[in-house]
Amino acid sequence: MGELIAAMGIIRKVFDKYAGEEGDKETLTKKELSKLLREQIGEEFSSKEVDEFFKGLNQDGDSVISYQEYVVFVATLALMLE
Amino acid sequence: MGELIAAMGIIRKVFDKYAGEEGDKETLTKKELSKLLREQIGEEFSSKEVDEFFKGLNQDGDSVISYQEYVVFVATLALMLE
């Protein structure tokens, strides 16, 4: 298995790890997203910043982040590594 | 550093590895994309399939795949792991 597929597995595993903490295991709540940002990006975001992040990712306007919305976040992150 | 950032590093490293083989080191030629697909996805794609793949990724219609276009491919791949 190539490194790329391994990286895909990590991306999925990270989502599942945080999405599984509370509520629906298939979506990220704001609290789970905040923890993911803190632990995975290693930065302390203010609750205002997390709110903005959450709103930006939450394309369909429900109160959670789906895996698809999370992948958009990951792609944006990858583009920042330009 | 979180696993997510490590996965981003792998995504970038894989791009650089193949983009660096011929021509411009910052873009993928069709030949480089074909090799990436074969080695990273582990499937033998026909040249017709690679052509279609290439056309689909090549948003700006030039003759190479940029890092941004590659990230769209990677995000699509990640979504297939739904």
Backbone of each chain as nested JSON, in Angstrom:
{
  "chains": [
    {"id": "A", "residues": [
      {"number": 1, "name": "MET", "atoms": {"N": [0.858, -1.198, 0.0], "CA": [0.0, 0.0, 0.0], "C": [0.892, 1.247, 0.0]}},
      {"number": 2, "name": "GLY", "atoms": {"N": [0.568, 2.188, -0.956], "CA": [1.401, 3.377, -1.072], "C": [1.228, 4.312, 0.113]}},
      {"number": 3, "name": "GLU", "atoms": {"N": [2.184, 5.211, 0.244], "CA": [2.132, 6.192, 1.346], "C": [0.86, 7.03, 1.278]}},
      {"number": 4, "name": "LEU", "atoms": {"N": [0.398, 7.286, 0.033], "CA": [-0.761, 8.165, -0.138], "C": [-2.003, 7.533, 0.497]}},
      {"number": 5, "name": "ILE", "atoms": {"N": [-2.16, 6.245, 0.27], "CA": [-3.309, 5.545, 0.859], "C": [-3.162, 5.512, 2.385]}},
      {"number": 6, "name": "ALA", "atoms": {"N": [-1.931, 5.377, 2.852], "CA": [-1.691, 5.394, 4.307], "C": [-2.093, 6.755, 4.88]}},
      {"number": 7, "name": "ALA", "atoms": {"N": [-1.76, 7.828, 4.148], "CA": [-2.127, 9.182, 4.615], "C": [-3.652, 9.331, 4.641]}},
      {"number": 8, "name": "MET", "atoms": {"N": [-4.338, 8.744, 3.656], "CA": [-5.807, 8.78, 3.638], "C": [-6.362, 8.096, 4.884]}},
      {"number": 9, "name": "GLY", "atoms": {"N": [-5.714, 6.975, 5.233], "CA": [-6.166, 6.236, 6.417], "C": [-6.009, 7.059, 7.679]}},
      {"number": 10, "name": "ILE", "atoms": {"N": [-4.906, 7.813, 7.758], "CA": [-4.666, 8.674, 8.936], "C": [-5.746, 9.763, 8.992]}},
      {"number": 11, "name": "ILE", "atoms": {"N": [-6.044, 10.354, 7.832], "CA": [-7.054, 11.429, 7.778], "C": [-8.395, 10.904, 8.291]}},
      {"number": 12, "name": "ARG", "atoms": {"N": [-8.767, 9.717, 7.852], "CA": [-10.038, 9.112, 8.296], "C": [-9.978, 8.784, 9.79]}},
      {"number": 13, "name": "LYS", "atoms": {"N": [-8.841, 8.22, 10.217], "CA": [-8.683, 7.787, 11.622], "C": [-8.787, 8.981, 12.568]}},
      {"number": 14, "name": "VAL", "atoms": {"N": [-8.183, 10.092, 12.165], "CA": [-8.248, 11.295, 13.014], "C": [-9.704, 11.762, 13.13]}},
      {"number": 15, "name": "PHE", "atoms": {"N": [-10.425, 11.763, 12.025], "CA": [-11.841, 12.163, 12.062], "C": [-12.623, 11.272, 13.012]}},
      {"number": 16, "name": "ASP", "atoms": {"N": [-12.459, 9.961, 12.837], "CA": [-13.203, 8.996, 13.664], "C": [-12.867, 9.153, 15.149]}},
      {"number": 17, "name": "LYS", "atoms": {"N": [-11.609, 9.44, 15.434], "CA": [-11.163, 9.575, 16.832], "C": [-11.949, 10.69, 17.523]}},
      {"number": 18, "name": "TYR", "atoms": {"N": [-12.041, 11.846, 16.877], "CA": [-12.709, 12.988, 17.528], "C": [-14.231, 12.905, 17.372]}},
      {"number": 19, "name": "ALA", "atoms": {"N": [-14.701, 12.45, 16.22], "CA": [-16.158, 12.374, 15.997], "C": [-16.789, 11.377, 16.968]}},
      {"number": 20, "name": "GLY", "atoms": {"N": [-15.969, 10.418, 17.415], "CA": [-16.512, 9.375, 18.282], "C": [-16.639, 9.776, 19.738]}},
      {"number": 21, "name": "GLU", "atoms": {"N": [-16.217, 10.988, 20.079], "CA": [-16.166, 11.345, 21.495], "C": [-17.533, 11.638, 22.086]}},
      {"number": 22, "name": "GLU", "atoms": {"N": [-18.366, 12.362, 21.364], "CA": [-19.71, 12.641, 21.926], "C": [-20.731, 12.666, 20.782]}},
      {"number": 23, "name": "GLY", "atoms": {"N": [-21.993, 12.459, 21.114], "CA": [-23.069, 12.527, 20.116], "C": [-22.852, 11.537, 18.988]}},
      {"number": 24, "name": "ASP", "atoms": {"N": [-23.279, 11.955, 17.779], "CA": [-23.195, 11.108, 16.579], "C": [-21.727, 10.805, 16.268]}},
      {"number": 25, "name": "LYS", "atoms": {"N": [-21.437, 9.513, 16.13], "CA": [-20.042, 9.087, 15.909], "C": [-19.553, 9.449, 14.497]}},
      {"number": 26, "name": "GLU", "atoms": {"N": [-20.477, 9.915, 13.628], "CA": [-20.115, 10.184, 12.23], "C": [-19.952, 11.676, 11.949]}},
      {"number": 27, "name": "THR", "atoms": {"N": [-20.1, 12.479, 13.004], "CA": [-19.963, 13.926, 12.763], "C": [-19.177, 14.592, 13.898]}},
      {"number": 28, "name": "LEU", "atoms": {"N": [-18.617, 15.75, 13.624], "CA": [-17.878, 16.499, 14.638], "C": [-18.767, 17.595, 15.212]}},
      {"number": 29, "name": "THR", "atoms": {"N": [-18.874, 17.631, 16.534], "CA": [-19.53, 18.766, 17.188], "C": [-18.495, 19.899, 17.277]}},
      {"number": 30, "name": "LYS", "atoms": {"N": [-18.965, 21.068, 17.713], "CA": [-18.022, 22.195, 17.84], "C": [-16.934, 21.864, 18.87]}},
      {"number": 31, "name": "LYS", "atoms": {"N": [-17.369, 21.172, 19.946], "CA": [-16.417, 20.822, 21.011], "C": [-15.355, 19.847, 20.479]}},
      {"number": 32, "name": "GLU", "atoms": {"N": [-15.817, 18.881, 19.684], "CA": [-14.872, 17.906, 19.12], "C": [-13.934, 18.595, 18.136]}},
      {"number": 33, "name": "LEU", "atoms": {"N": [-14.481, 19.514, 17.332], "CA": [-13.637, 20.232, 16.36], "C": [-12.571, 21.051, 17.114]}},
      {"number": 34, "name": "SER", "atoms": {"N": [-12.991, 21.69, 18.203], "CA": [-12.079, 22.522, 18.984], "C": [-10.923, 21.684, 19.53]}},
      {"number": 35, "name": "LYS", "atoms": {"N": [-11.264, 20.477, 20.009], "CA": [-10.227, 19.584, 20.551], "C": [-9.298, 19.114, 19.429]}},
      {"number": 36, "name": "LEU", "atoms": {"N": [-9.895, 18.799, 18.255], "CA": [-9.096, 18.343, 17.106], "C": [-8.101, 19.432, 16.72]}},
      {"number": 37, "name": "LEU", "atoms": {"N": [-8.588, 20.663, 16.647], "CA": [-7.707, 21.782, 16.255], "C": [-6.578, 21.925, 17.271]}},
      {"number": 38, "name": "ARG", "atoms": {"N": [-6.942, 21.87, 18.559], "CA": [-5.937, 22.063, 19.617], "C": [-4.889, 20.948, 19.561]}},
      {"number": 39, "name": "GLU", "atoms": {"N": [-5.332, 19.715, 19.449], "CA": [-4.393, 18.585, 19.54], "C": [-3.68, 18.307, 18.211]}},
      {"number": 40, "name": "GLN", "atoms": {"N": [-4.366, 18.499, 17.084], "CA": [-3.773, 18.132, 15.8], "C": [-2.998, 19.28, 15.154]}},
      {"number": 41, "name": "ILE", "atoms": {"N": [-3.501, 20.494, 15.355], "CA": [-2.807, 21.637, 14.738], "C": [-1.83, 22.235, 15.752]}},
      {"number": 42, "name": "GLY", "atoms": {"N": [-2.094, 21.924, 17.023], "CA": [-1.153, 22.347, 18.068], "C": [-1.232, 23.835, 18.372]}},
      {"number": 43, "name": "GLU", "atoms": {"N": [-2.412, 24.422, 18.091], "CA": [-2.565, 25.855, 18.402], "C": [-3.784, 26.039, 19.301]}},
      {"number": 44, "name": "GLU", "atoms": {"N": [-3.721, 27.03, 20.16], "CA": [-4.833, 27.343, 21.067], "C": [-5.726, 28.376, 20.369]}},
      {"number": 45, "name": "PHE", "atoms": {"N": [-6.866, 27.943, 19.827], "CA": [-7.779, 28.855, 19.144], "C": [-8.798, 29.397, 20.16]}},
      {"number": 46, "name": "SER", "atoms": {"N": [-9.149, 30.686, 20.018], "CA": [-10.164, 31.259, 20.919], "C": [-11.512, 30.671, 20.507]}},
      {"number": 47, "name": "SER", "atoms": {"N": [-12.507, 30.755, 21.415], "CA": [-13.815, 30.162, 21.05], "C": [-14.413, 30.918, 19.871]}},
      {"number": 48, "name": "LYS", "atoms": {"N": [-14.062, 32.216, 19.748], "CA": [-14.545, 32.995, 18.59], "C": [-13.947, 32.423, 17.284]}},
      {"number": 49, "name": "GLU", "atoms": {"N": [-12.641, 32.082, 17.353], "CA": [-11.979, 31.522, 16.162], "C": [-12.579, 30.17, 15.804]}},
      {"number": 50, "name": "VAL", "atoms": {"N": [-12.848, 29.352, 16.841], "CA": [-13.448, 28.024, 16.593], "C": [-14.827, 28.212, 15.981]}},
      {"number": 51, "name": "ASP", "atoms": {"N": [-15.587, 29.195, 16.497], "CA": [-16.931, 29.487, 15.938], "C": [-16.825, 29.8, 14.45]}},
      {"number": 52, "name": "GLU", "atoms": {"N": [-15.885, 30.645, 14.11], "CA": [-15.721, 31.045, 12.701], "C": [-15.306, 29.862, 11.838]}},
      {"number": 53, "name": "PHE", "atoms": {"N": [-14.365, 29.087, 12.393], "CA": [-13.886, 27.876, 11.707], "C": [-15.076, 26.97, 11.427]}},
      {"number": 54, "name": "PHE", "atoms": {"N": [-15.863, 26.783, 12.484], "CA": [-17.014, 25.859, 12.424], "C": [-18.008, 26.33, 11.373]}},
      {"number": 55, "name": "LYS", "atoms": {"N": [-18.299, 27.647, 11.394], "CA": [-19.266, 28.204, 10.433], "C": [-18.747, 28.013, 9.011]}},
      {"number": 56, "name": "GLY", "atoms": {"N": [-17.436, 28.243, 8.835], "CA": [-16.825, 28.129, 7.504], "C": [-16.904, 26.709, 6.961]}},
      {"number": 57, "name": "LEU", "atoms": {"N": [-16.749, 25.736, 7.84], "CA": [-16.736, 24.328, 7.39], "C": [-18.15, 23.795, 7.221]}},
      {"number": 58, "name": "ASN", "atoms": {"N": [-19.088, 24.378, 7.974], "CA": [-20.431, 23.812, 8.073], "C": [-21.287, 24.199, 6.865]}},
      {"number": 59, "name": "GLN", "atoms": {"N": [-20.914, 23.647, 5.695], "CA": [-21.531, 24.034, 4.418], "C": [-23.062, 23.885, 4.452]}},
      {"number": 60, "name": "ASP", "atoms": {"N": [-23.567, 22.824, 5.041], "CA": [-25.023, 22.591, 4.946], "C": [-25.794, 23.218, 6.118]}},
      {"number": 61, "name": "GLY", "atoms": {"N": [-25.069, 23.949, 6.987], "CA": [-25.759, 24.734, 8.008], "C": [-26.395, 23.942, 9.132]}},
      {"number": 62, "name": "ASP", "atoms": {"N": [-26.11, 22.62, 9.193], "CA": [-26.653, 21.899, 10.368], "C": [-25.672, 22.166, 11.519]}},
      {"number": 63, "name": "SER", "atoms": {"N": [-25.797, 21.513, 12.613], "CA": [-24.973, 21.939, 13.767], "C": [-23.734, 21.065, 13.946]}},
      {"number": 64, "name": "VAL", "atoms": {"N": [-23.377, 20.3, 12.902], "CA": [-22.216, 19.419, 13.03], "C": [-21.413, 19.448, 11.725]}},
      {"number": 65, "name": "ILE", "atoms": {"N": [-20.171, 18.926, 11.799], "CA": [-19.288, 18.844, 10.63], "C": [-19.269, 17.392, 10.153]}},
      {"number": 66, "name": "SER", "atoms": {"N": [-19.679, 17.185, 8.914], "CA": [-19.67, 15.831, 8.34], "C": [-18.261, 15.488, 7.869]}},
      {"number": 67, "name": "TYR", "atoms": {"N": [-18.075, 14.214, 7.492], "CA": [-16.764, 13.785, 6.979], "C": [-16.418, 14.583, 5.717]}},
      {"number": 68, "name": "GLN", "atoms": {"N": [-17.397, 14.784, 4.815], "CA": [-17.138, 15.561, 3.583], "C": [-16.663, 16.978, 3.914]}},
      {"number": 69, "name": "GLU", "atoms": {"N": [-17.331, 17.616, 4.896], "CA": [-16.936, 18.983, 5.265], "C": [-15.544, 18.981, 5.883]}},
      {"number": 70, "name": "TYR", "atoms": {"N": [-15.237, 17.957, 6.637], "CA": [-13.909, 17.795, 7.247], "C": [-12.843, 17.633, 6.159]}},
      {"number": 71, "name": "VAL", "atoms": {"N": [-13.143, 16.893, 5.084], "CA": [-12.16, 16.68, 4.004], "C": [-11.846, 18.004, 3.313]}},
      {"number": 72, "name": "VAL", "atoms": {"N": [-12.835, 18.893, 3.204], "CA": [-12.594, 20.233, 2.632], "C": [-11.581, 20.974, 3.518]}},
      {"number": 73, "name": "PHE", "atoms": {"N": [-11.753, 20.853, 4.841], "CA": [-10.82, 21.467, 5.802], "C": [-9.415, 20.896, 5.609]}},
      {"number": 74, "name": "VAL", "atoms": {"N": [-9.332, 19.567, 5.465], "CA": [-8.03, 18.907, 5.306], "C": [-7.373, 19.354, 3.994]}},
      {"number": 75, "name": "ALA", "atoms": {"N": [-8.167, 19.474, 2.932], "CA": [-7.618, 19.914, 1.634], "C": [-7.101, 21.354, 1.75]}},
      {"number": 76, "name": "THR", "atoms": {"N": [-7.84, 22.196, 2.468], "CA": [-7.397, 23.588, 2.662], "C": [-6.082, 23.611, 3.421]}},
      {"number": 77, "name": "LEU", "atoms": {"N": [-5.993, 22.748, 4.418], "CA": [-4.758, 22.628, 5.214], "C": [-3.609, 22.196, 4.307]}},
      {"number": 78, "name": "ALA", "atoms": {"N": [-3.874, 21.209, 3.443], "CA": [-2.839, 20.684, 2.54], "C": [-2.364, 21.784, 1.585]}},
      {"number": 79, "name": "LEU", "atoms": {"N": [-3.291, 22.635, 1.162], "CA": [-2.914, 23.72, 0.24], "C": [-2.06, 24.765, 0.939]}},
      {"number": 80, "name": "MET", "atoms": {"N": [-2.22, 24.872, 2.271], "CA": [-1.405, 25.836, 3.012], "C": [0.046, 25.36, 3.084]}},
      {"number": 81, "name": "LEU", "atoms": {"N": [0.272, 24.07, 2.76], "CA": [1.637, 23.524, 2.789], "C": [2.333, 23.775, 1.452]}},
      {"number": 82, "name": "GLU", "atoms": {"N": [1.685, 24.595, 0.59], "CA": [2.2, 24.889, -0.766], "C": [3.69, 25.219, -0.715]}}
    ]},
    {"id": "B", "residues": [
      {"number": 1, "name": "MET", "atoms": {"N": [3.764, 17.125, 17.042], "CA": [2.987, 17.357, 15.808], "C": [1.902, 16.277, 15.702]}},
      {"number": 2, "name": "GLY", "atoms": {"N": [0.653, 16.71, 15.39], "CA": [-0.44, 15.745, 15.314], "C": [-0.327, 14.861, 14.077]}},
      {"number": 3, "name": "GLU", "atoms": {"N": [-1.052, 13.766, 14.132], "CA": [-1.056, 12.826, 12.997], "C": [-1.542, 13.508, 11.731]}},
      {"number": 4, "name": "LEU", "atoms": {"N": [-2.48, 14.472, 11.894], "CA": [-3.071, 15.111, 10.714], "C": [-1.993, 15.887, 9.95]}},
      {"number": 5, "name": "ILE", "atoms": {"N": [-1.17, 16.598, 10.677], "CA": [-0.089, 17.363, 10.036], "C": [0.909, 16.394, 9.393]}},
      {"number": 6, "name": "ALA", "atoms": {"N": [1.141, 15.264, 10.06], "CA": [2.049, 14.254, 9.481], "C": [1.471, 13.74, 8.157]}},
      {"number": 7, "name": "ALA", "atoms": {"N": [0.147, 13.53, 8.13], "CA": [-0.498, 13.05, 6.889], "C": [-0.366, 14.107, 5.791]}},
      {"number": 8, "name": "MET", "atoms": {"N": [-0.481, 15.389, 6.165], "CA": [-0.305, 16.466, 5.181], "C": [1.104, 16.426, 4.592]}},
      {"number": 9, "name": "GLY", "atoms": {"N": [2.062, 16.142, 5.471], "CA": [3.456, 16.062, 5.024], "C": [3.647, 14.931, 4.027]}},
      {"number": 10, "name": "ILE", "atoms": {"N": [2.982, 13.799, 4.283], "CA": [3.087, 12.653, 3.364], "C": [2.478, 13.028, 2.009]}},
      {"number": 11, "name": "ILE", "atoms": {"N": [1.324, 13.7, 2.047], "CA": [0.646, 14.099, 0.804], "C": [1.565, 14.981, -0.038]}},
      {"number": 12, "name": "ARG", "atoms": {"N": [2.21, 15.958, 0.628], "CA": [3.13, 16.853, -0.072], "C": [4.342, 16.079, -0.597]}},
      {"number": 13, "name": "LYS", "atoms": {"N": [4.887, 15.195, 0.247], "CA": [6.106, 14.426, -0.108], "C": [5.852, 13.535, -1.337]}},
      {"number": 14, "name": "VAL", "atoms": {"N": [4.676, 12.912, -1.357], "CA": [4.335, 12.045, -2.497], "C": [4.272, 12.883, -3.773]}},
      {"number": 15, "name": "PHE", "atoms": {"N": [3.659, 14.059, -3.698], "CA": [3.593, 14.94, -4.878], "C": [5.004, 15.299, -5.352]}},
      {"number": 16, "name": "ASP", "atoms": {"N": [5.836, 15.74, -4.411], "CA": [7.195, 16.18, -4.771], "C": [8.01, 15.037, -5.385]}},
      {"number": 17, "name": "LYS", "atoms": {"N": [7.797, 13.826, -4.856], "CA": [8.554, 12.656, -5.329], "C": [8.294, 12.443, -6.832]}},
      {"number": 18, "name": "TYR", "atoms": {"N": [7.022, 12.474, -7.225], "CA": [6.698, 12.182, -8.638], "C": [6.869, 13.429, -9.511]}},
      {"number": 19, "name": "ALA", "atoms": {"N": [6.524, 14.595, -8.977], "CA": [6.649, 15.825, -9.781], "C": [8.112, 16.096, -10.119]}},
      {"number": 20, "name": "GLY", "atoms": {"N": [9.003, 15.58, -9.269], "CA": [10.416, 15.855, -9.458], "C": [11.096, 14.981, -10.497]}},
      {"number": 21, "name": "GLU", "atoms": {"N": [10.362, 14.046, -11.073], "CA": [11.02, 13.074, -11.954], "C": [11.395, 13.658, -13.307]}},
      {"number": 22, "name": "GLU", "atoms": {"N": [10.523, 14.418, -13.914], "CA": [10.877, 14.988, -15.229], "C": [10.251, 16.388, -15.358]}},
      {"number": 23, "name": "GLY", "atoms": {"N": [10.795, 17.188, -16.205], "CA": [10.241, 18.521, -16.455], "C": [10.212, 19.375, -15.199]}},
      {"number": 24, "name": "ASP", "atoms": {"N": [9.172, 20.209, -15.115], "CA": [9.018, 21.143, -13.989], "C": [8.821, 20.362, -12.689]}},
      {"number": 25, "name": "LYS", "atoms": {"N": [9.63, 20.664, -11.706], "CA": [9.594, 19.925, -10.427], "C": [8.337, 20.254, -9.609]}},
      {"number": 26, "name": "GLU", "atoms": {"N": [7.556, 21.258, -10.054], "CA": [6.381, 21.691, -9.269], "C": [5.073, 21.196, -9.879]}},
      {"number": 27, "name": "THR", "atoms": {"N": [5.184, 20.408, -10.956], "CA": [3.938, 19.931, -11.575], "C": [4.086, 18.463, -11.997]}},
      {"number": 28, "name": "LEU", "atoms": {"N": [2.96, 17.8, -12.165], "CA": [2.961, 16.399, -12.611], "C": [2.646, 16.333, -14.101]}},
      {"number": 29, "name": "THR", "atoms": {"N": [3.508, 15.644, -14.837], "CA": [3.192, 15.354, -16.234], "C": [2.273, 14.129, -16.255]}},
      {"number": 30, "name": "LYS", "atoms": {"N": [1.731, 13.819, -17.427], "CA": [0.857, 12.639, -17.523], "C": [1.629, 11.365, -17.149]}},
      {"number": 31, "name": "LYS", "atoms": {"N": [2.888, 11.32, -17.562], "CA": [3.726, 10.136, -17.26], "C": [3.934, 10.005, -15.737]}},
      {"number": 32, "name": "GLU", "atoms": {"N": [4.192, 11.142, -15.103], "CA": [4.411, 11.116, -13.65], "C": [3.118, 10.737, -12.928]}},
      {"number": 33, "name": "LEU", "atoms": {"N": [1.984, 11.262, -13.408], "CA": [0.688, 10.924, -12.794], "C": [0.411, 9.425, -12.94]}},
      {"number": 34, "name": "SER", "atoms": {"N": [0.718, 8.885, -14.116], "CA": [0.498, 7.465, -14.374], "C": [1.313, 6.61, -13.403]}},
      {"number": 35, "name": "LYS", "atoms": {"N": [2.553, 7.022, -13.18], "CA": [3.423, 6.276, -12.251], "C": [2.894, 6.395, -10.82]}},
      {"number": 36, "name": "LEU", "atoms": {"N": [2.456, 7.611, -10.447], "CA": [1.912, 7.832, -9.097], "C": [0.705, 6.916, -8.882]}},
      {"number": 37, "name": "LEU", "atoms": {"N": [-0.195, 6.893, -9.852], "CA": [-1.4, 6.052, -9.733], "C": [-1.01, 4.582, -9.576]}},
      {"number": 38, "name": "ARG", "atoms": {"N": [-0.086, 4.133, -10.408], "CA": [0.334, 2.722, -10.386], "C": [0.974, 2.38, -9.038]}},
      {"number": 39, "name": "GLU", "atoms": {"N": [1.883, 3.218, -8.577], "CA": [2.64, 2.88, -7.368], "C": [1.88, 3.205, -6.077]}},
      {"number": 40, "name": "GLN", "atoms": {"N": [1.089, 4.29, -6.08], "CA": [0.432, 4.716, -4.841], "C": [-0.958, 4.093, -4.666]}},
      {"number": 41, "name": "ILE", "atoms": {"N": [-1.651, 3.913, -5.798], "CA": [-2.999, 3.345, -5.689], "C": [-2.925, 1.827, -5.884]}},
      {"number": 42, "name": "GLY", "atoms": {"N": [-1.813, 1.413, -6.527], "CA": [-1.581, -0.021, -6.678], "C": [-2.498, -0.674, -7.705]}},
      {"number": 43, "name": "GLU", "atoms": {"N": [-2.932, 0.139, -8.688], "CA": [-3.775, -0.438, -9.758], "C": [-3.142, -0.098, -11.108]}},
      {"number": 44, "name": "GLU", "atoms": {"N": [-3.308, -0.99, -12.052], "CA": [-2.783, -0.794, -13.404], "C": [-3.877, -0.094, -14.219]}},
      {"number": 45, "name": "PHE", "atoms": {"N": [-3.727, 1.197, -14.454], "CA": [-4.725, 1.945, -15.229], "C": [-4.321, 1.917, -16.709]}},
      {"number": 46, "name": "SER", "atoms": {"N": [-5.308, 1.784, -17.609], "CA": [-4.998, 1.819, -19.045], "C": [-4.628, 3.272, -19.405]}},
      {"number": 47, "name": "SER", "atoms": {"N": [-3.958, 3.456, -20.542], "CA": [-3.561, 4.834, -20.888], "C": [-4.812, 5.685, -21.12]}},
      {"number": 48, "name": "LYS", "atoms": {"N": [-5.913, 5.035, -21.563], "CA": [-7.173, 5.775, -21.754], "C": [-7.691, 6.288, -20.391]}},
      {"number": 49, "name": "GLU", "atoms": {"N": [-7.588, 5.404, -19.376], "CA": [-8.046, 5.791, -18.029], "C": [-7.184, 6.913, -17.476]}},
      {"number": 50, "name": "VAL", "atoms": {"N": [-5.856, 6.825, -17.71], "CA": [-4.953, 7.876, -17.224], "C": [-5.283, 9.188, -17.933]}},
      {"number": 51, "name": "ASP", "atoms": {"N": [-5.564, 9.098, -19.252], "CA": [-5.946, 10.308, -20.012], "C": [-7.162, 10.967, -19.376]}},
      {"number": 52, "name": "GLU", "atoms": {"N": [-8.17, 10.162, -19.08], "CA": [-9.413, 10.692, -18.499], "C": [-9.151, 11.307, -17.127]}},
      {"number": 53, "name": "PHE", "atoms": {"N": [-8.346, 10.58, -16.336], "CA": [-7.965, 11.052, -14.992], "C": [-7.308, 12.417, -15.12]}},
      {"number": 54, "name": "PHE", "atoms": {"N": [-6.372, 12.459, -16.045], "CA": [-5.548, 13.666, -16.256], "C": [-6.445, 14.834, -16.658]}},
      {"number": 55, "name": "LYS", "atoms": {"N": [-7.357, 14.565, -17.617], "CA": [-8.27, 15.633, -18.089], "C": [-9.138, 16.121, -16.928]}},
      {"number": 56, "name": "GLY", "atoms": {"N": [-9.616, 15.165, -16.12], "CA": [-10.5, 15.515, -14.992], "C": [-9.795, 16.396, -13.971]}},
      {"number": 57, "name": "LEU", "atoms": {"N": [-8.512, 16.13, -13.731], "CA": [-7.76, 16.88, -12.71], "C": [-7.274, 18.223, -13.258]}},
      {"number": 58, "name": "ASN", "atoms": {"N": [-7.053, 18.259, -14.567], "CA": [-6.39, 19.404, -15.184], "C": [-7.343, 20.585, -15.353]}},
      {"number": 59, "name": "GLN", "atoms": {"N": [-7.745, 21.194, -14.235], "CA": [-8.784, 22.234, -14.217], "C": [-8.444, 23.403, -15.149]}},
      {"number": 60, "name": "ASP", "atoms": {"N": [-7.165, 23.819, -15.167], "CA": [-6.848, 25.037, -15.94], "C": [-6.441, 24.72, -17.381]}},
      {"number": 61, "name": "GLY", "atoms": {"N": [-6.515, 23.431, -17.765], "CA": [-6.327, 23.084, -19.174], "C": [-4.905, 23.202, -19.704]}},
      {"number": 62, "name": "ASP", "atoms": {"N": [-3.939, 23.427, -18.786], "CA": [-2.551, 23.419, -19.318], "C": [-2.145, 21.943, -19.409]}},
      {"number": 63, "name": "SER", "atoms": {"N": [-0.918, 21.645, -19.644], "CA": [-0.59, 20.23, -19.92], "C": [0.007, 19.521, -18.706]}},
      {"number": 64, "name": "VAL", "atoms": {"N": [-0.181, 20.113, -17.502], "CA": [0.396, 19.481, -16.312], "C": [-0.596, 19.603, -15.146]}},
      {"number": 65, "name": "ILE", "atoms": {"N": [-0.359, 18.849, -14.085], "CA": [-1.191, 18.888, -12.88], "C": [-0.431, 19.661, -11.8]}},
      {"number": 66, "name": "SER", "atoms": {"N": [-1.036, 20.743, -11.316], "CA": [-0.397, 21.547, -10.261], "C": [-0.668, 20.906, -8.904]}},
      {"number": 67, "name": "TYR", "atoms": {"N": [0.001, 21.436, -7.875], "CA": [-0.214, 20.909, -6.52], "C": [-1.681, 21.083, -6.123]}},
      {"number": 68, "name": "GLN", "atoms": {"N": [-2.281, 22.246, -6.427], "CA": [-3.704, 22.473, -6.086], "C": [-4.594, 21.41, -6.739]}},
      {"number": 69, "name": "GLU", "atoms": {"N": [-4.335, 21.137, -8.034], "CA": [-5.16, 20.15, -8.746], "C": [-4.959, 18.763, -8.147]}},
      {"number": 70, "name": "TYR", "atoms": {"N": [-3.753, 18.48, -7.716], "CA": [-3.427, 17.199, -7.061], "C": [-4.181, 17.085, -5.734]}},
      {"number": 71, "name": "VAL", "atoms": {"N": [-4.289, 18.19, -4.976], "CA": [-4.985, 18.151, -3.669], "C": [-6.471, 17.841, -3.883]}},
      {"number": 72, "name": "VAL", "atoms": {"N": [-7.044, 18.318, -4.978], "CA": [-8.446, 17.982, -5.292], "C": [-8.571, 16.468, -5.501]}},
      {"number": 73, "name": "PHE", "atoms": {"N": [-7.582, 15.884, -6.191], "CA": [-7.542, 14.427, -6.405], "C": [-7.459, 13.699, -5.058]}},
      {"number": 74, "name": "VAL", "atoms": {"N": [-6.578, 14.204, -4.187], "CA": [-6.388, 13.572, -2.881], "C": [-7.671, 13.663, -2.047]}},
      {"number": 75, "name": "ALA", "atoms": {"N": [-8.348, 14.818, -2.107], "CA": [-9.608, 14.988, -1.35], "C": [-10.675, 14.026, -1.889]}},
      {"number": 76, "name": "THR", "atoms": {"N": [-10.726, 13.861, -3.205], "CA": [-11.688, 12.933, -3.81], "C": [-11.405, 11.513, -3.336]}},
      {"number": 77, "name": "LEU", "atoms": {"N": [-10.124, 11.191, -3.28], "CA": [-9.697, 9.863, -2.806], "C": [-10.127, 9.679, -1.352]}},
      {"number": 78, "name": "ALA", "atoms": {"N": [-9.931, 10.728, -0.536], "CA": [-10.286, 10.658, 0.894], "C": [-11.795, 10.447, 1.046]}},
      {"number": 79, "name": "LEU", "atoms": {"N": [-12.57, 11.082, 0.165], "CA": [-14.035, 10.937, 0.238], "C": [-14.468, 9.531, -0.14]}},
      {"number": 80, "name": "MET", "atoms": {"N": [-13.643, 8.867, -0.977], "CA": [-13.988, 7.5, -1.372], "C": [-13.801, 6.544, -0.193]}},
      {"number": 81, "name": "LEU", "atoms": {"N": [-13.083, 7.013, 0.868], "CA": [-12.867, 6.173, 2.061], "C": [-14.024, 6.338, 3.034]}},
      {"number": 82, "name": "GLU", "atoms": {"N": [-15.093, 7.036, 2.565], "CA": [-16.278, 7.327, 3.392], "C": [-16.689, 6.132, 4.207]}}
    ]}
  ]
}
